[in-house]
Amino acid sequence: MAKDSAKGIRSGDILELAHDTIFRRGALYGHYADNLARIARTWSAYLDKDITPDQVARLFALAKICRSTETPDHLDNDLDAVCYLAIAGELAGTPSETSDYGDLS
């Protein structure tokens, strides 16, 4: 299986890759909760409407889903969508004032 192709990959493998991807990207870009909160504040100011970090993650997942219409077998789109939806689910259930967002190690 080519690294960037979804052909022949099993759902469990995608979930395992998604888990690893979240942590690898956190090491590169910082914690997802911090980044999505920053984006939510910026979008909220621009749109003059409250946007939450979990909404940002869901919108990014939708962008990846839309992108996949051009290349439906490109693994990166599905993988990123899974990551964003998992993060959205976590953030939707976590009050930002009290959470440590889990351990990234």
Phi, psi and omega in degrees: 000129175291147184301325184262008181250140178273355182297125176082001181271143180267156183301321178298324177293321178296318179296320178294317177298321179298315178302311180296322181296317180303316183285322177296316181290329175298323178293328180278316192248358186093173185293136182302325181296319179293315180296315181291326176295320178296316178295318179300317178296318180294313179296321179299316179295316182294317183273350184055044181207138180293126175239134181262158179302323179292328175294321177301312180299318179294322178293321175296320177298318178297322177298319178294322178295316177298318179298328183291347177294332178280324182224076187296341180259011179276111188300325184304320181296312179295317181299312179296321178298317178299316179300310182298321180290322177296316179296318179300317179299319178294312185291329180295331182259010186236112175297123186297335182289334188245351186269147170263001177064018177083172182261127180271002182275000000 
